Amino acid sequence: MLTFPLSGSSSELVLNVLTMVLNQGKPLDRAYSHNFSGLKLEPSEQARITLVAGDILRRLNLYCFIVDIDQDEFDRLGSKLLNGWHLFHGLELPKMQYSLQVDEKLLKQKIETAKSIPTLWDGCPEWLDTLGQAQLGDKWPAERAALTQVPGRFIRVNELKTNREKLMISLAKEGVETQIVDTVDSALEVTSNSALFRTDCFQKGLFEQQDAGSQLVAAAVDAKPGMRVVDACAGAGGKTLHIAAQMQGKGRLLAMDIEQWKLDNLKTRAKRAGAHNVETRIIASSKTIKRLKLTADRVLLDVPCSGLGVLKRNPDSKWRDTAERLPVLIDLQKQIIDSYSRMVKVGGMLIYATCSIMPDENRNQVDRFLSENPHFSLIEDETILVSEQGFDGFYLAKMIRNAE
């Protein structure tokens, strides 16, 4: 956490970011992009701003409680909340042009009260706590607390161009400090507040920023050179590029999505990474899937999900979402796995993945699929829990097709 208060200008940027998220409904990453665009911020100061904004969103209800404001009052009382955040962390108040004061005696009383309410202390909205208890039972309190922590900063070495040890040396020459992640062969953790995307290493395509848990999902695909592999929910392609490295650029890697702009971004990233065997294809209709029936050695389905495993990184979503969204997503996941699994050839492998830790989206969904599709069988599955590994939370299941 910070050791000295934000500057006045940085405080205003935090308030602007939070206003865009809480009052305008913008995703946190877009709010950062909008507010940082055109500014020549030092990487360390940008890191301080994102740290504060992210921490406030991870425990928004707690910070609102201790300064006695409602969440929907942020547009008027944001400076009071930011002052309360500083006092909560034992910091002097920032020097803002317009600033609402905090009753420090009341704040201390409120903090003591909050300590006796675990859900409040962990920044957990009521709908999420109810869902977490129902889905995870005794495991939920540890996950709830872990999801309030500052997320680690991880990168994946692009083995098409370098290796981990060489990358560490190259980054160190540019002032970026890293350390090896023992449990993930492709991962480094960045331990300095450095501007990664300004480095020559990034421009040369030597790495991608990707959570270590996400890297475990792509590693489970275990693609080999010469295979035919489909990443059917590719998005912007972080896992696609990881798979391309597994394939050593040999074979056919088809990245598919329903949104063209994501595939366009992937093309740019693939060119920088030297992933020349990546082919993109828009999913225009069910015919796109039917044409690929029984053709793929591997099919990765990183399906749309609640994102409840990545709340450390995307804390804004828990103040927008509700429990009612989950059944809609579960139905969509069912449709995708039932349809897209047809692309797996006999002897090929289907990898189902989410960035959720909720069983209804994960093992329960897989068990339902296997019960209705006996020509597939489960090889193994894994839930990457935030509290146990410190990464973002993910789920993956590997299944093999035994017959048509």
C-alpha positions as CSV (number, residue, x, y, z in Angstrom):
1,M,0.0,0.0,0.0
2,L,1.1,3.7,-0.2
3,T,3.6,5.1,2.2
4,F,2.6,8.8,1.5
5,P,-0.6,10.4,0.2
6,L,-1.6,10.9,-3.4
7,S,-0.8,14.3,-4.9
8,G,-3.7,16.6,-5.7
9,S,-3.5,15.8,-9.4
10,S,-3.4,12.1,-8.8
11,S,-6.3,12.4,-6.4
12,E,-8.3,14.0,-9.2
13,L,-7.5,11.2,-11.6
14,V,-8.6,8.6,-9.1
15,L,-11.9,10.4,-8.6
16,N,-12.3,10.8,-12.4
17,V,-11.7,7.0,-12.9
18,L,-14.1,6.1,-10.1
19,T,-16.8,8.5,-11.4
20,M,-16.6,6.9,-14.9
21,V,-17.0,3.4,-13.3
22,L,-19.6,4.1,-10.6
23,N,-21.7,6.8,-12.3
24,Q,-21.2,6.1,-16.0
25,G,-21.0,2.3,-15.9
26,K,-17.7,2.2,-17.7
27,P,-15.4,-0.9,-17.3
28,L,-12.4,-0.1,-15.1
29,D,-9.8,-0.7,-17.8
30,R,-11.5,1.7,-20.2
31,A,-11.7,4.3,-17.4
32,Y,-8.0,4.0,-16.9
33,S,-7.3,4.3,-20.6
34,H,-9.5,7.3,-21.0
35,N,-8.0,9.2,-18.1
36,F,-4.4,8.3,-18.8
37,S,-4.5,9.0,-22.5
38,G,-2.3,11.9,-23.5
39,L,-0.7,12.2,-20.0
40,K,3.0,11.8,-19.4
41,L,2.7,10.1,-16.1
42,E,5.7,8.4,-14.5
43,P,5.1,4.6,-14.3
44,S,5.4,4.7,-10.5
45,E,2.7,7.4,-10.3
46,Q,0.4,5.6,-12.7
47,A,0.8,2.5,-10.5
48,R,-0.1,4.5,-7.4
49,I,-3.3,5.7,-9.1
50,T,-4.4,2.3,-10.2
51,L,-3.5,0.8,-6.8
52,V,-5.8,3.3,-5.0
53,A,-8.7,3.2,-7.5
54,G,-8.5,-0.6,-7.5
55,D,-8.4,-1.0,-3.8
56,I,-11.4,1.3,-3.3
57,L,-13.4,-0.7,-5.8
58,R,-12.4,-4.0,-4.2
59,R,-13.8,-2.9,-0.9
60,L,-16.2,-0.1,-2.0
61,N,-18.9,-0.9,0.5
62,L,-16.4,-0.9,3.4
63,Y,-15.0,2.6,2.5
64,C,-18.5,4.0,2.0
65,F,-19.5,2.6,5.4
66,I,-16.6,4.1,7.3
67,V,-17.3,7.6,5.9
68,D,-21.0,7.2,6.1
69,I,-22.0,7.7,2.5
70,D,-24.1,5.7,0.1
71,Q,-22.5,4.2,-3.0
72,D,-24.8,6.2,-5.3
73,E,-23.5,9.5,-3.7
74,F,-20.0,9.1,-5.1
75,D,-20.4,11.8,-7.7
76,R,-21.1,14.4,-5.0
77,L,-19.1,12.9,-2.1
78,G,-16.1,11.2,-3.8
79,S,-13.5,13.4,-2.1
80,K,-14.9,12.4,1.3
81,L,-14.5,8.8,0.4
82,L,-10.9,9.3,-0.9
83,N,-10.0,11.2,2.3
84,G,-11.5,8.3,4.4
85,W,-9.4,5.8,2.4
86,H,-6.2,7.8,3.2
87,L,-7.1,7.9,6.9
88,F,-8.0,4.2,7.0
89,H,-4.5,3.4,5.7
90,G,-2.8,5.8,8.2
91,L,-1.9,8.4,5.6
92,E,-2.1,12.2,5.6
93,L,-4.9,13.7,3.6
94,P,-4.2,14.5,0.0
95,K,-4.2,18.2,-1.0
96,M,-7.2,18.4,-3.2
97,Q,-8.7,21.7,-4.5
98,Y,-12.2,20.7,-3.3
99,S,-12.3,18.4,-0.4
100,L,-15.0,17.2,2.0
101,Q,-13.8,16.5,5.5
102,V,-14.2,13.3,7.5
103,D,-15.2,13.0,11.1
104,E,-12.1,11.1,12.3
105,K,-13.7,10.0,15.6
106,L,-16.7,8.6,13.8
107,L,-14.5,6.9,11.2
108,K,-12.6,5.1,14.0
109,Q,-15.8,3.9,15.5
110,K,-17.1,2.7,12.1
111,I,-13.8,0.8,11.4
112,E,-14.2,-1.1,14.7
113,T,-17.7,-2.0,13.8
114,A,-16.7,-3.1,10.3
115,K,-14.1,-5.5,11.7
116,S,-16.9,-7.5,13.2
117,I,-18.8,-7.9,9.9
118,P,-16.6,-10.2,7.7
119,T,-18.6,-9.6,4.5
120,L,-18.3,-5.8,4.9
121,W,-14.6,-6.0,5.8
122,D,-14.0,-8.1,2.7
123,G,-15.8,-5.7,0.5
124,C,-18.4,-8.2,-0.5
125,P,-21.9,-7.2,-1.7
126,E,-24.8,-9.3,-0.3
127,W,-25.7,-11.0,-3.6
128,L,-22.2,-12.2,-4.0
129,D,-21.8,-13.5,-0.5
130,T,-25.1,-15.4,-0.8
131,L,-24.0,-17.0,-4.0
132,G,-20.5,-17.8,-2.8
133,Q,-21.8,-19.5,0.3
134,A,-24.2,-21.6,-1.7
135,Q,-21.6,-22.6,-4.3
136,L,-18.4,-23.0,-2.2
137,G,-19.6,-23.6,1.3
138,D,-16.7,-23.6,3.8
139,K,-14.2,-22.6,1.1
140,W,-16.0,-19.3,0.4
141,P,-14.7,-17.1,3.3
142,A,-11.1,-17.7,2.3
143,E,-11.9,-16.9,-1.3
144,R,-13.9,-13.9,-0.4
145,A,-10.9,-12.5,1.6
146,A,-8.4,-13.4,-1.1
147,L,-10.4,-11.5,-3.7
148,T,-9.8,-8.3,-1.8
149,Q,-6.0,-8.5,-2.4
150,V,-4.0,-6.5,-4.9
151,P,-3.5,-8.7,-8.0
152,G,-0.1,-9.8,-8.9
153,R,1.5,-8.6,-12.2
154,F,2.5,-11.5,-14.4
155,I,3.9,-11.9,-17.9
156,R,4.2,-14.9,-20.2
157,V,7.5,-15.4,-22.0
158,N,7.0,-15.8,-25.7
159,E,9.0,-19.0,-26.4
160,L,8.8,-18.4,-30.1
161,K,11.4,-15.7,-29.6
162,T,13.2,-16.2,-26.2
163,N,13.1,-18.1,-22.9
164,R,12.5,-17.0,-19.3
165,E,16.1,-16.6,-18.3
166,K,17.0,-14.5,-21.3
167,L,13.9,-12.4,-20.9
168,M,14.6,-11.7,-17.3
169,I,18.1,-10.4,-18.3
170,S,16.7,-8.3,-21.1
171,L,14.0,-6.7,-18.9
172,A,16.5,-6.0,-16.1
173,K,18.5,-3.9,-18.6
174,E,15.4,-1.8,-19.2
175,G,14.7,-1.4,-15.4
176,V,12.0,-4.1,-15.1
177,E,12.5,-6.4,-12.1
178,T,11.0,-9.9,-12.3
179,Q,11.1,-13.2,-10.5
180,I,10.4,-16.7,-11.7
181,V,7.0,-18.3,-10.8
182,D,8.0,-21.8,-9.8
183,T,4.6,-23.4,-10.5
184,V,4.1,-22.0,-14.0
185,D,6.8,-22.7,-16.5
186,S,6.0,-19.8,-18.8
187,A,5.5,-17.1,-16.2
188,L,7.4,-14.3,-14.6
189,E,6.1,-12.0,-11.9
190,V,6.9,-8.3,-12.3
191,T,8.0,-6.9,-9.0
192,S,8.7,-3.3,-10.0
193,N,6.4,-0.4,-11.0
194,S,7.7,-0.4,-14.6
195,A,6.0,0.7,-17.8
196,L,6.0,-2.8,-19.5
197,F,4.5,-1.7,-22.7
198,R,7.1,1.0,-23.3
199,T,9.9,-1.6,-23.2
200,D,11.8,-2.8,-26.3
201,C,11.2,-6.3,-25.1
202,F,7.4,-5.8,-25.5
203,Q,7.8,-4.1,-28.9
204,K,9.9,-7.0,-30.0
205,G,7.2,-9.5,-28.9
206,L,9.2,-11.2,-26.3
207,F,6.4,-11.4,-23.8
208,E,2.6,-10.8,-23.2
209,Q,1.0,-9.6,-20.0
210,Q,-1.1,-12.5,-18.8
211,D,-2.0,-13.8,-15.3
212,A,-0.2,-16.9,-14.2
213,G,-3.5,-18.7,-13.7
214,S,-4.6,-18.0,-17.2
215,Q,-1.3,-19.4,-18.4
216,L,-2.1,-22.7,-16.6
217,V,-5.3,-22.9,-18.7
218,A,-3.5,-22.5,-22.0
219,A,-0.8,-25.0,-20.8
220,A,-3.5,-27.6,-20.3
221,V,-4.2,-27.6,-24.1
222,D,-0.8,-29.3,-24.5
223,A,-0.8,-28.5,-28.3
224,K,2.0,-30.1,-30.3
225,P,3.6,-28.9,-33.5
226,G,1.7,-29.9,-36.6
227,M,-1.7,-30.3,-34.8
228,R,-4.9,-28.7,-35.9
229,V,-6.1,-26.6,-32.9
230,V,-9.2,-24.4,-32.5
231,D,-9.4,-21.6,-29.8
232,A,-13.2,-21.2,-30.3
233,C,-13.7,-18.3,-27.9
234,A,-10.5,-16.5,-28.6
235,G,-11.3,-12.9,-27.7
236,A,-8.2,-10.8,-28.0
237,G,-6.1,-13.9,-28.0
238,G,-3.9,-14.2,-24.9
239,K,-4.3,-18.0,-24.8
240,T,-4.2,-18.3,-28.6
241,L,-0.7,-16.8,-28.6
242,H,0.4,-19.2,-25.8
243,I,-0.9,-22.1,-27.8
244,A,1.0,-20.9,-30.9
245,A,4.2,-21.0,-28.9
246,Q,3.4,-24.6,-27.8
247,M,3.0,-25.5,-31.5
248,Q,6.4,-23.8,-32.3
249,G,4.6,-22.1,-35.2
250,K,3.9,-25.4,-36.9
251,G,0.4,-26.7,-37.7
252,R,-2.9,-24.8,-38.0
253,L,-4.2,-22.7,-35.1
254,L,-7.7,-21.3,-35.8
255,A,-8.8,-18.4,-33.5
256,M,-12.6,-17.8,-33.6
257,D,-14.9,-15.3,-32.0
258,I,-18.2,-13.6,-32.6
259,E,-16.7,-10.1,-32.4
260,Q,-14.4,-9.0,-35.3
261,W,-12.7,-6.2,-33.4
262,K,-11.2,-8.7,-30.9
263,L,-9.9,-10.8,-33.8
264,D,-8.4,-7.7,-35.4
265,N,-6.6,-7.0,-32.2
266,L,-5.4,-10.6,-32.1
267,K,-3.9,-10.2,-35.6
268,T,-1.8,-7.3,-34.4
269,R,-0.6,-9.2,-31.4
270,A,0.1,-12.3,-33.4
271,K,2.3,-10.4,-35.8
272,R,4.3,-8.8,-33.0
273,A,4.7,-12.3,-31.4
274,G,5.8,-14.0,-34.6
275,A,2.8,-16.4,-34.3
276,H,2.5,-17.0,-38.0
277,N,0.3,-20.1,-37.9
278,V,-2.6,-18.2,-36.3
279,E,-5.7,-17.9,-38.6
280,T,-8.7,-15.8,-37.4
281,R,-12.3,-16.5,-38.3
282,I,-15.5,-14.8,-37.3
283,I,-18.3,-17.1,-36.1
284,A,-21.1,-15.8,-38.4
285,S,-23.5,-18.6,-37.8
286,S,-23.8,-22.2,-36.7
287,K,-22.6,-23.2,-40.1
288,T,-19.1,-22.0,-39.2
289,I,-19.0,-24.7,-36.5
290,K,-20.6,-27.4,-38.6
291,R,-18.0,-27.0,-41.4
292,L,-15.3,-28.0,-38.8
293,K,-17.0,-31.1,-37.5
294,L,-14.6,-33.8,-36.3
295,T,-11.5,-32.0,-37.6
296,A,-9.6,-30.7,-34.5
297,D,-7.0,-32.3,-32.4
298,R,-7.7,-29.8,-29.7
299,V,-10.6,-27.4,-29.0
300,L,-10.3,-24.8,-26.3
301,L,-13.6,-23.4,-25.0
302,D,-12.7,-20.4,-22.7
303,V,-16.4,-19.6,-22.4
304,P,-18.1,-16.4,-21.4
305,C,-18.6,-16.6,-17.6
306,S,-19.3,-14.5,-14.5
307,G,-15.6,-13.6,-14.0
308,L,-16.0,-14.3,-10.3
309,G,-12.4,-15.7,-10.2
310,V,-10.9,-12.4,-11.4
311,L,-12.5,-9.9,-9.1
312,K,-9.1,-8.8,-7.8
313,R,-8.3,-7.6,-11.2
314,N,-11.8,-6.5,-12.3
315,P,-13.4,-5.4,-9.0
316,D,-15.9,-3.0,-10.7
317,S,-18.0,-5.9,-12.0
318,K,-19.2,-6.9,-8.5
319,W,-20.9,-3.5,-8.1
320,R,-22.7,-3.9,-11.5
321,D,-23.6,-7.6,-11.6
322,T,-26.3,-9.5,-9.8
323,A,-27.0,-13.1,-9.1
324,E,-29.7,-13.1,-11.8
325,R,-26.9,-12.9,-14.5
326,L,-25.5,-16.3,-13.6
327,P,-28.3,-18.5,-15.0
328,V,-28.2,-16.6,-18.3
329,L,-24.4,-17.3,-18.5
330,I,-24.8,-21.0,-17.6
331,D,-27.3,-21.4,-20.4
332,L,-24.9,-19.7,-22.8
333,Q,-22.1,-22.0,-21.7
334,K,-24.3,-25.0,-22.2
335,Q,-25.1,-23.9,-25.8
336,I,-21.4,-23.3,-26.6
337,I,-20.1,-26.6,-25.2
338,D,-22.9,-28.6,-26.8
339,S,-22.3,-27.0,-30.2
340,Y,-18.6,-26.3,-30.4
341,S,-17.6,-29.8,-29.0
342,R,-18.6,-31.2,-32.4
343,M,-15.3,-29.8,-33.8
344,V,-13.2,-32.3,-31.8
345,K,-12.2,-35.4,-33.8
346,V,-12.1,-38.9,-32.4
347,G,-9.1,-39.1,-30.1
348,G,-9.0,-35.4,-29.9
349,M,-9.3,-33.3,-26.7
350,L,-11.8,-30.7,-25.6
351,I,-10.6,-28.2,-23.0
352,Y,-13.4,-26.3,-21.2
353,A,-12.4,-23.3,-19.2
354,T,-13.8,-20.3,-17.2
355,C,-12.4,-17.5,-15.1
356,S,-14.9,-18.4,-12.5
357,I,-14.6,-20.4,-9.3
358,M,-18.3,-21.3,-9.0
359,P,-19.1,-25.0,-9.5
360,D,-22.4,-24.3,-11.5
361,E,-20.2,-22.8,-14.2
362,N,-17.5,-25.4,-13.9
363,R,-17.6,-29.0,-12.8
364,N,-21.4,-29.1,-12.7
365,Q,-21.5,-27.8,-16.3
366,V,-19.0,-30.5,-17.3
367,D,-20.8,-33.3,-15.5
368,R,-24.0,-32.3,-17.3
369,F,-22.3,-32.3,-20.7
370,L,-20.7,-35.7,-20.1
371,S,-23.9,-37.2,-18.9
372,E,-25.6,-36.1,-22.2
373,N,-22.5,-36.9,-24.4
374,P,-21.2,-40.4,-23.5
375,H,-18.8,-40.3,-26.5
376,F,-16.7,-37.9,-24.4
377,S,-14.9,-38.8,-21.1
378,L,-13.2,-36.7,-18.5
379,I,-9.4,-36.8,-18.3
380,E,-8.9,-34.4,-15.4
381,D,-10.1,-31.1,-14.1
382,E,-8.7,-28.4,-11.8
383,T,-10.0,-25.3,-10.0
384,I,-7.4,-22.7,-9.5
385,L,-8.4,-21.0,-6.3
386,V,-7.3,-17.5,-5.5
387,S,-6.7,-18.3,-1.8
388,E,-4.5,-21.2,-2.5
389,Q,-2.3,-20.1,-5.4
390,G,-2.4,-16.3,-5.3
391,F,-3.3,-16.1,-9.0
392,D,-6.6,-15.2,-10.5
393,G,-9.2,-17.9,-10.2
394,F,-9.9,-20.2,-13.1
395,Y,-11.3,-23.6,-13.9
396,L,-10.3,-26.1,-16.6
397,A,-11.5,-29.5,-17.6
398,K,-9.8,-31.8,-20.2
399,M,-12.1,-34.3,-22.0
400,I,-11.3,-36.8,-24.8
401,R,-13.7,-37.8,-27.6
402,N,-13.8,-41.6,-27.8
403,A,-16.3,-42.0,-30.6
404,E,-18.4,-40.0,-33.1
